[in-house]
Amino acid sequence: VAIPTLFSPMSLRHAFSKLSPALKTSVSGARTFAASAAEGGGRKVAVLGAAGGIGQSLSMLMKMNSMVDEVSLYDIAGTPGVAADISHINTTAIAKGYMGDEQLHDALSGCDLVIIPAGVPRKPGMT
């Protein structure tokens, strides 16, 4: 008895062939990130907007990820405190905080992945 599936390998291959080149590159990059981290290569991840509500949670998740060796936290203000809090999580990953325009280059140098949760908070009346 054949068990029906939502996606057969052929339909997945067909769907993947329709994706935009940029998306294919990002999926390929994610596979490379995971594969090389599994081989023991350390990965550096930057979170731009790390002092915000979403950025703090993402920073914590990256610090706890076993594929990440260094988490670079950047924001326009408040980042050293967030980096200090994140560094107390008992993992081998290193958390470093960067703040201001003059430290952006240092925060991004050598990064394998950049996550940008930064934005402007909604104001009253915005949907």
N, CA and C atoms as a LAMMPS dump frame, in Angstrom:
ITEM: TIMESTEP
0
ITEM: NUMBER OF ATOMS
381
ITEM: BOX BOUNDS ff ff ff
-5.0000000000000000e+02 5.0000000000000000e+02
-5.0000000000000000e+02 5.0000000000000000e+02
-5.0000000000000000e+02 5.0000000000000000e+02
ITEM: ATOMS id mol type element x y z
1 1 1 N 0.858 -1.178 0
2 1 2 C 0 0 0
3 1 3 C 0.898 1.233 0
4 2 1 N 0.681 2.111 -0.943
5 2 2 C 1.462 3.339 -1.031
6 2 3 C 0.91 4.375 -0.061
7 3 1 N 1.8 5.01 0.666
8 3 2 C 1.406 6.055 1.608
9 3 3 C 1.483 7.397 0.882
10 4 1 N 0.383 8.139 0.818
11 4 2 C 0.424 9.427 0.12
12 4 3 C 1.288 10.431 0.89
13 5 1 N 2.041 11.194 0.168
14 5 2 C 2.873 12.236 0.775
15 5 3 C 2.518 13.572 0.155
16 6 1 N 2.786 14.617 0.887
17 6 2 C 2.512 15.952 0.369
18 6 3 C 3.475 16.312 -0.753
19 7 1 N 4.727 15.922 -0.588
20 7 2 C 5.748 16.275 -1.573
21 7 3 C 6.544 15.041 -1.945
22 8 1 N 6.607 14.771 -3.188
23 8 2 C 7.489 13.717 -3.651
24 8 3 C 8.841 14.34 -3.947
25 9 1 N 9.921 13.561 -3.994
26 9 2 C 11.224 14.139 -4.332
27 9 3 C 11.211 14.868 -5.67
28 10 1 N 10.419 14.374 -6.642
29 10 2 C 10.353 15.041 -7.94
30 10 3 C 9.69 16.404 -7.827
31 11 1 N 8.603 16.498 -7.041
32 11 2 C 7.912 17.784 -6.935
33 11 3 C 8.776 18.792 -6.182
34 12 1 N 9.539 18.345 -5.193
35 12 2 C 10.449 19.247 -4.492
36 12 3 C 11.541 19.749 -5.423
37 13 1 N 12.07 18.863 -6.242
38 13 2 C 13.098 19.256 -7.197
39 13 3 C 12.542 20.276 -8.19
40 14 1 N 11.307 20.056 -8.646
41 14 2 C 10.668 20.98 -9.574
42 14 3 C 10.442 22.341 -8.901
43 15 1 N 9.975 22.343 -7.659
44 15 2 C 9.734 23.6 -6.937
45 15 3 C 11.042 24.347 -6.728
46 16 1 N 12.102 23.62 -6.387
47 16 2 C 13.397 24.265 -6.162
48 16 3 C 13.934 24.893 -7.45
49 17 1 N 13.657 24.259 -8.588
50 17 2 C 14.147 24.798 -9.852
51 17 3 C 13.467 26.115 -10.2
52 18 1 N 12.309 26.401 -9.62
53 18 2 C 11.573 27.628 -9.896
54 18 3 C 11.992 28.782 -8.974
55 19 1 N 12.767 28.501 -7.938
56 19 2 C 13.172 29.549 -7
57 19 3 C 14.102 30.548 -7.664
58 20 1 N 14.094 31.738 -7.125
59 20 2 C 14.974 32.773 -7.666
60 20 3 C 16.431 32.416 -7.378
61 21 1 N 17.364 32.891 -8.194
62 21 2 C 18.78 32.599 -7.975
63 21 3 C 19.271 33.047 -6.589
64 22 1 N 18.765 34.183 -6.099
65 22 2 C 19.206 34.659 -4.784
66 22 3 C 18.785 33.703 -3.683
67 23 1 N 17.573 33.19 -3.772
68 23 2 C 17.097 32.25 -2.771
69 23 3 C 17.87 30.941 -2.847
70 24 1 N 18.176 30.492 -4.066
71 24 2 C 18.991 29.283 -4.221
72 24 3 C 20.342 29.469 -3.554
73 25 1 N 20.93 30.649 -3.732
74 25 2 C 22.228 30.934 -3.134
75 25 3 C 22.138 30.917 -1.611
76 26 1 N 21.071 31.494 -1.047
77 26 2 C 20.948 31.529 0.404
78 26 3 C 20.722 30.134 0.975
79 27 1 N 19.933 29.305 0.296
80 27 2 C 19.726 27.926 0.75
81 27 3 C 21.038 27.161 0.667
82 28 1 N 21.764 27.349 -0.427
83 28 2 C 23.059 26.705 -0.584
84 28 3 C 24.028 27.172 0.492
85 29 1 N 23.999 28.472 0.805
86 29 2 C 24.87 29.013 1.852
87 29 3 C 24.54 28.449 3.215
88 30 1 N 23.253 28.239 3.482
89 30 2 C 22.848 27.654 4.765
90 30 3 C 23.365 26.23 4.887
91 31 1 N 23.317 25.485 3.786
92 31 2 C 23.855 24.12 3.81
93 31 3 C 25.356 24.142 4.044
94 32 1 N 26.049 25.065 3.397
95 32 2 C 27.488 25.181 3.575
96 32 3 C 27.823 25.559 5.012
97 33 1 N 27.064 26.496 5.588
98 33 2 C 27.262 26.93 6.97
99 33 3 C 27.152 25.737 7.917
100 34 1 N 26.092 24.955 7.754
101 34 2 C 25.874 23.806 8.629
102 34 3 C 26.919 22.719 8.403
103 35 1 N 27.251 22.456 7.154
104 35 2 C 28.199 21.386 6.846
105 35 3 C 29.585 21.706 7.369
106 36 1 N 30.055 22.932 7.159
107 36 2 C 31.399 23.263 7.622
108 36 3 C 31.448 23.401 9.132
109 37 1 N 30.348 23.798 9.754
110 37 2 C 30.326 23.842 11.216
111 37 3 C 30.376 22.434 11.785
112 38 1 N 29.733 21.48 11.093
113 38 2 C 29.766 20.089 11.537
114 38 3 C 31.162 19.507 11.423
115 39 1 N 31.955 20.036 10.492
116 39 2 C 33.323 19.566 10.324
117 39 3 C 34.261 20.15 11.367
118 40 1 N 33.756 20.996 12.23
119 40 2 C 34.578 21.557 13.287
120 40 3 C 35.049 22.973 13.027
121 41 1 N 34.69 23.542 11.892
122 41 2 C 35.073 24.915 11.601
123 41 3 C 34.195 25.879 12.376
124 42 1 N 34.806 26.815 13.104
125 42 2 C 34.038 27.76 13.893
126 42 3 C 33.331 28.769 13.019
127 43 1 N 32.19 29.206 13.443
128 43 2 C 31.404 30.168 12.7
129 43 3 C 31.181 31.412 13.546
130 44 1 N 31.241 32.555 12.886
131 44 2 C 30.969 33.833 13.538
132 44 3 C 29.662 34.375 12.987
133 45 1 N 28.763 34.742 13.886
134 45 2 C 27.455 35.277 13.523
135 45 3 C 27.338 36.678 14.102
136 46 1 N 26.862 37.624 13.297
137 46 2 C 26.616 38.987 13.77
138 46 3 C 25.114 39.22 13.848
139 47 1 N 24.683 39.847 14.929
140 47 2 C 23.291 40.252 15.08
141 47 3 C 23.293 41.771 15.121
142 48 1 N 22.758 42.407 14.06
143 48 2 C 22.691 43.864 13.989
144 48 3 C 21.31 44.293 14.456
145 49 1 N 21.277 44.969 15.588
146 49 2 C 20.018 45.298 16.242
147 49 3 C 19.866 44.433 17.478
148 50 1 N 21.006 44.092 18.092
149 50 2 C 21.028 43.123 19.19
150 50 3 C 20.436 43.642 20.489
151 51 1 N 20.281 44.959 20.645
152 51 2 C 19.762 45.5 21.896
153 51 3 C 18.238 45.557 21.919
154 52 1 N 17.591 45.319 20.791
155 52 2 C 16.129 45.34 20.735
156 52 3 C 15.527 44.059 21.277
157 53 1 N 14.213 44.055 21.376
158 53 2 C 13.514 42.899 21.932
159 53 3 C 13.732 41.626 21.131
160 54 1 N 13.653 41.692 19.823
161 54 2 C 13.87 40.521 18.97
162 54 3 C 15.36 40.191 18.913
163 55 1 N 16.202 41.21 18.811
164 55 2 C 17.646 41.012 18.719
165 55 3 C 18.231 40.305 19.933
166 56 1 N 17.725 40.622 21.117
167 56 2 C 18.224 39.962 22.328
168 56 3 C 17.909 38.468 22.3
169 57 1 N 16.695 38.129 21.902
170 57 2 C 16.312 36.709 21.838
171 57 3 C 17.114 35.966 20.779
172 58 1 N 17.297 36.599 19.608
173 58 2 C 18.093 35.969 18.559
174 58 3 C 19.545 35.797 18.991
175 59 1 N 20.07 36.776 19.698
176 59 2 C 21.445 36.688 20.187
177 59 3 C 21.599 35.511 21.143
178 60 1 N 20.61 35.336 22.016
179 60 2 C 20.651 34.214 22.945
180 60 3 C 20.613 32.884 22.194
181 61 1 N 19.742 32.792 21.193
182 61 2 C 19.649 31.55 20.422
183 61 3 C 20.946 31.261 19.672
184 62 1 N 21.581 32.281 19.13
185 62 2 C 22.854 32.081 18.426
186 62 3 C 23.954 31.663 19.4
187 63 1 N 23.951 32.223 20.598
188 63 2 C 24.947 31.853 21.617
189 63 3 C 24.787 30.383 22.009
190 64 1 N 23.547 29.908 22.022
191 64 2 C 23.274 28.527 22.418
192 64 3 C 23.444 27.533 21.277
193 65 1 N 23.581 28.008 20.046
194 65 2 C 23.72 27.13 18.885
195 65 3 C 25.118 26.515 18.868
196 66 1 N 25.196 25.204 18.783
197 66 2 C 26.483 24.508 18.835
198 66 3 C 27.337 24.739 17.591
199 67 1 N 26.741 25.241 16.493
200 67 2 C 27.508 25.501 15.27
201 67 3 C 28.19 26.871 15.299
202 68 1 N 27.91 27.682 16.312
203 68 2 C 28.426 29.052 16.38
204 68 3 C 29.524 29.137 17.441
205 69 1 N 30.68 29.698 17.043
206 69 2 C 31.783 29.89 17.979
207 69 3 C 31.889 31.322 18.499
208 70 1 N 31.37 32.277 17.732
209 70 2 C 31.432 33.673 18.165
210 70 3 C 30.174 34.396 17.725
211 71 1 N 29.6 35.17 18.652
212 71 2 C 28.426 35.979 18.364
213 71 3 C 28.834 37.434 18.512
214 72 1 N 28.678 38.175 17.438
215 72 2 C 29.032 39.591 17.403
216 72 3 C 27.745 40.399 17.509
217 73 1 N 27.566 41.102 18.624
218 73 2 C 26.331 41.843 18.872
219 73 3 C 26.564 43.317 18.581
220 74 1 N 25.71 43.903 17.737
221 74 2 C 25.854 45.302 17.359
222 74 3 C 24.515 46.017 17.451
223 75 1 N 24.566 47.245 17.959
224 75 2 C 23.41 48.135 17.933
225 75 3 C 23.908 49.56 18.137
226 76 1 N 23.019 50.515 17.961
227 76 2 C 23.451 51.91 18.108
228 76 3 C 23.617 52.302 19.568
229 77 1 N 22.982 51.583 20.49
230 77 2 C 23.117 51.873 21.921
231 77 3 C 22.747 50.63 22.727
232 78 1 N 23.33 50.512 23.918
233 78 2 C 22.947 49.454 24.842
234 78 3 C 23.551 48.087 24.602
235 79 1 N 24.428 47.948 23.641
236 79 2 C 24.94 46.63 23.295
237 79 3 C 25.895 46.037 24.331
238 80 1 N 26.769 46.821 24.981
239 80 2 C 27.666 46.197 25.966
240 80 3 C 26.93 45.455 27.082
241 81 1 N 25.804 45.988 27.52
242 81 2 C 25.026 45.312 28.558
243 81 3 C 24.421 44.01 28.064
244 82 1 N 23.912 44.024 26.849
245 82 2 C 23.334 42.811 26.264
246 82 3 C 24.429 41.761 26.088
247 83 1 N 25.596 42.182 25.617
248 83 2 C 26.716 41.249 25.429
249 83 3 C 27.141 40.641 26.763
250 84 1 N 27.144 41.451 27.815
251 84 2 C 27.505 40.931 29.14
252 84 3 C 26.49 39.889 29.602
253 85 1 N 25.205 40.174 29.403
254 85 2 C 24.167 39.211 29.787
255 85 3 C 24.282 37.919 28.986
256 86 1 N 24.451 38.042 27.678
257 86 2 C 24.535 36.869 26.8
258 86 3 C 25.777 36.04 27.12
259 87 1 N 26.862 36.702 27.496
260 87 2 C 28.107 35.982 27.773
261 87 3 C 28.007 35.067 28.995
262 88 1 N 27.013 35.284 29.835
263 88 2 C 26.843 34.436 31.019
264 88 3 C 26.195 33.093 30.707
265 89 1 N 25.697 32.922 29.488
266 89 2 C 25.132 31.624 29.101
267 89 3 C 26.287 30.637 28.975
268 90 1 N 26.149 29.499 29.604
269 90 2 C 27.24 28.531 29.715
270 90 3 C 27.416 27.714 28.437
271 91 1 N 28.043 28.356 27.421
272 91 2 C 28.401 27.669 26.185
273 91 3 C 29.831 28.073 25.832
274 92 1 N 30.395 27.415 24.847
275 92 2 C 31.762 27.747 24.448
276 92 3 C 31.825 28.956 23.522
277 93 1 N 30.699 29.384 22.976
278 93 2 C 30.685 30.533 22.061
279 93 3 C 31.039 31.814 22.813
280 94 1 N 31.735 32.69 22.126
281 94 2 C 32.144 33.98 22.691
282 94 3 C 31.161 35.044 22.226
283 95 1 N 30.707 35.889 23.147
284 95 2 C 29.812 37.001 22.811
285 95 3 C 30.571 38.308 22.98
286 96 1 N 30.582 39.128 21.926
287 96 2 C 31.247 40.427 21.968
288 96 3 C 30.252 41.502 21.559
289 97 1 N 30.256 42.618 22.265
290 97 2 C 29.347 43.714 21.971
291 97 3 C 30.04 44.859 21.261
292 98 1 N 29.377 45.421 20.269
293 98 2 C 29.881 46.564 19.503
294 98 3 C 28.775 47.602 19.437
295 99 1 N 29.177 48.89 19.494
296 99 2 C 28.188 49.952 19.524
297 99 3 C 28.682 51.145 18.711
298 100 1 N 27.794 51.737 17.941
299 100 2 C 28.123 52.943 17.194
300 100 3 C 28.718 52.674 15.831
301 101 1 N 28.705 53.717 15.004
302 101 2 C 29.185 53.6 13.619
303 101 3 C 30.645 53.185 13.525
304 102 1 N 31.469 53.665 14.44
305 102 2 C 32.897 53.38 14.359
306 102 3 C 33.238 51.913 14.639
307 103 1 N 32.336 51.168 15.263
308 103 2 C 32.604 49.764 15.577
309 103 3 C 31.874 48.782 14.662
310 104 1 N 31.104 49.279 13.706
311 104 2 C 30.355 48.398 12.811
312 104 3 C 31.276 47.496 11.993
313 105 1 N 32.365 48.049 11.486
314 105 2 C 33.306 47.251 10.69
315 105 3 C 33.884 46.108 11.517
316 106 1 N 34.248 46.386 12.759
317 106 2 C 34.782 45.342 13.642
318 106 3 C 33.741 44.256 13.91
319 107 1 N 32.501 44.666 14.062
320 107 2 C 31.432 43.705 14.346
321 107 3 C 31.204 42.76 13.171
322 108 1 N 31.376 43.272 11.951
323 108 2 C 31.086 42.465 10.761
324 108 3 C 32.281 41.707 10.207
325 109 1 N 33.489 42.068 10.613
326 109 2 C 34.66 41.427 10.015
327 109 3 C 34.712 39.941 10.366
328 110 1 N 34.87 39.124 9.33
329 110 2 C 34.987 37.682 9.502
330 110 3 C 33.683 36.95 9.743
331 111 1 N 32.553 37.618 9.569
332 111 2 C 31.258 36.971 9.832
333 111 3 C 30.874 36.016 8.709
334 112 1 N 30.295 34.907 9.121
335 112 2 C 29.766 33.934 8.176
336 112 3 C 28.271 34.128 7.963
337 113 1 N 27.611 34.756 8.931
338 113 2 C 26.174 34.977 8.855
339 113 3 C 25.858 36.294 9.548
340 114 1 N 25.013 37.115 8.924
341 114 2 C 24.578 38.382 9.508
342 114 3 C 23.063 38.355 9.609
343 115 1 N 22.56 38.567 10.815
344 115 2 C 21.12 38.603 11.065
345 115 3 C 20.772 40.041 11.427
346 116 1 N 19.743 40.607 10.771
347 116 2 C 19.395 42.008 10.991
348 116 3 C 17.939 42.124 11.457
349 117 1 N 17.7 42.047 12.774
350 117 2 C 16.345 42.261 13.283
351 117 3 C 16.069 43.74 13.587
352 118 1 N 17.006 44.63 13.262
353 118 2 C 16.865 46.05 13.575
354 118 3 C 15.712 46.669 12.801
355 119 1 N 15.078 47.627 13.406
356 119 2 C 13.992 48.33 12.744
357 119 3 C 13.469 49.44 13.633
358 120 1 N 12.394 50.036 13.215
359 120 2 C 11.771 51.121 13.969
360 120 3 C 10.527 50.561 14.642
361 121 1 N 10.382 50.782 15.946
362 121 2 C 9.172 50.285 16.616
363 121 3 C 7.912 50.925 16.032
364 122 1 N 6.823 50.172 16.065
365 122 2 C 5.553 50.712 15.557
366 122 3 C 5.078 51.836 16.45
367 123 1 N 4.47 52.813 15.82
368 123 2 C 3.893 53.939 16.544
369 123 3 C 2.381 53.736 16.608
370 124 1 N 1.711 54.435 17.52
371 124 2 C 0.251 54.3 17.608
372 124 3 C -0.421 54.559 16.259
373 125 1 N -1.329 53.705 15.867
374 125 2 C -2.022 53.845 14.601
375 125 3 C -1.438 53.042 13.468
376 126 1 N -0.198 52.55 13.643
377 126 2 C 0.413 51.72 12.6
378 126 3 C -0.128 50.302 12.685
379 127 1 N -0.261 49.656 11.536
380 127 2 C -0.754 48.27 11.562
381 127 3 C 0.361 47.319 11.202
